[in-house]
Amino acid sequence: MKKMQENKRTQGVWVFGDYRNYFQNRVTLQLIAKGKELADRLGTEVTVVVLGHQVHQFAMEYAAHGADTLMVVDHPVLKTYQVETYTRVVAQLVHEWMPHIFLAGATAFGREFFPRLAKRLKTGLSADCISLEVDPEHGWLIQTSPAFGGELLADVVTPEHRPQMATVHPGMFEERAHDRKALSRIVYPEVQIEADDRVQLVRSKPEQAHKGELEDAPVVVAGGRGLGSRENFQLLFELAECLGGQVGATRPAVTAGWVEESRLLGQTGKSVKPRLLITVGTSGALQYTTGIQGAETIIAINRDSNAPIFKMADFGLVGDGRSILSLLIEKLRKRI
Ligand SMILES: Cc1cc2nc3c(=O)[nH]c(=O)nc-3n(C[C@H](O)[C@H](O)[C@H](O)COP(=O)(O)OP(=O)(O)OC[C@H]3O[C@@H](n4cnc5c(N)ncnc54)[C@H](O)[C@@H]3O)c2cc1C
């Protein structure tokens, strides 16, 4: 494979500004913060690329969250995301400015757009990363993501091709505090924009907001396959109610239809950072624990004392999930 622009020097850390559902989806802000850290180590700066129409307010938010430069392409054709048009436009920017690193959130959007862009740029892409670091020897981006079905964590580097591209799981990094007075440079690059997509957006409808915000809940009670049935799973809702918390689930519980997909935690679901997380009948697979690692205190309930979940739990109860849940609910109800 031919190396991109091999005679020219690449520089800068770029973050793609995914501002759709801005107030719920904070991953771009988290990437700006992480991008700043990487850029500092590399002696460079963070640029946020913003495409769309009348997107000034979002660009200003990125400035307030630490972007050094905003690269804004504002055009009516870019009002709604179209993968082919966006790829053509951003590929032009990359060829012209040659970033060293380019990051996007592993949202539905990032998961579609970034692989296509990486293919167009003839570079590599690590999907769903949970950690990013700089290799002190070569300055390469170390992209850590679950591999082989989550059995292993792989550190991936892209030694030759540029930019080094990665999508990052939401909730892995802390966003910086909002600073209204922060200053950023704004660049309006000249690019060719043609609406020439084979897929046309006919209409879009926002997904219904959830009643309770799982990501912001101070207490999360999560359950997995070990609960055995929908009826047993319902006990989690009772416990959550007693504790003023929300319910989360592992993939098997969602697949079994015990609970809706929006409560899935982990690599392909949500990441939570509650003060207390109680996890019942979950083995502790990496794809799940990725979503709960930010919890302050974890209590695990599992009938197998060797279950890997106990390695990350602060407290563990070995026993039948249903019985322990029933007991807890009974005790808590007496105290309310
Ligand atoms: C690419 C990829 C992405 C994935 N993304 C996700 C993701 O985002 N989120 C996710 O959750 N999974 C994800 N998975 C699946 C993940 O690998 C695991 O299979 C899943 O997390 C396991 O769920 P579990 O712990 O509920 O089930 P299991 O691994 O089957 O564990 C069940 C546990 O319950 C215990 N148990 C059994 N009976 C009882 C009882 N009566 N009382 C108490 N404990 C009991 C058992 O000892 C066991 O430890 C993904 C997999 C892949 C390949």
The ligand as an ORCA input file, in Angstrom:
! r2SCAN-3c Opt
* xyz 0 1
  C     -17.489     -7.367     19.561
  C     -18.233     -7.670     20.824
  C     -18.820     -6.621     21.505
  C     -19.515     -6.886     22.702
  N     -20.072     -5.839     23.356
  C     -20.680     -6.073     24.549
  C     -21.224     -4.983     25.322
  O     -21.200     -3.801     24.914
  N     -21.798     -5.263     26.508
  C     -21.866     -6.545     27.008
  O     -22.384     -6.720     28.119
  N     -21.385     -7.575     26.292
  C     -20.805     -7.377     25.089
  N     -20.316     -8.438     24.388
  C     -20.536     -9.789     24.950
  C     -19.491    -10.114     26.019
  O     -18.353    -10.661     25.394
  C     -20.013    -11.150     27.013
  O     -20.440    -12.307     26.322
  C     -21.164    -10.640     27.880
  O     -20.819     -9.398     28.478
  C     -21.456    -11.650     28.981
  O     -22.621    -11.277     29.632
  P     -22.993    -11.884     31.040
  O     -21.917    -11.548     32.019
  O     -24.393    -11.435     31.332
  O     -23.089    -13.457     30.747
  P     -22.085    -14.651     31.105
  O     -20.712    -14.370     30.642
  O     -22.739    -15.877     30.611
  O     -22.039    -14.659     32.704
  C     -23.118    -15.033     33.491
  C     -22.612    -15.045     34.921
  O     -23.702    -15.286     35.773
  C     -23.294    -16.146     36.824
  N     -24.479    -16.830     37.312
  C     -25.143    -17.877     36.765
  N     -26.221    -18.186     37.510
  C     -26.231    -17.330     38.546
  C     -27.074    -17.166     39.659
  N     -28.164    -17.939     39.846
  N     -26.793    -16.192     40.543
  C     -25.690    -15.400     40.409
  N     -24.839    -15.516     39.359
  C     -25.114    -16.468     38.443
  C     -22.299    -17.082     36.195
  O     -21.424    -17.604     37.177
  C     -21.591    -16.158     35.203
  O     -20.424    -15.596     35.781
  C     -19.632     -8.211     23.201
  C     -19.036     -9.249     22.495
  C     -18.358     -8.987     21.328
  C     -17.728    -10.134     20.599
*
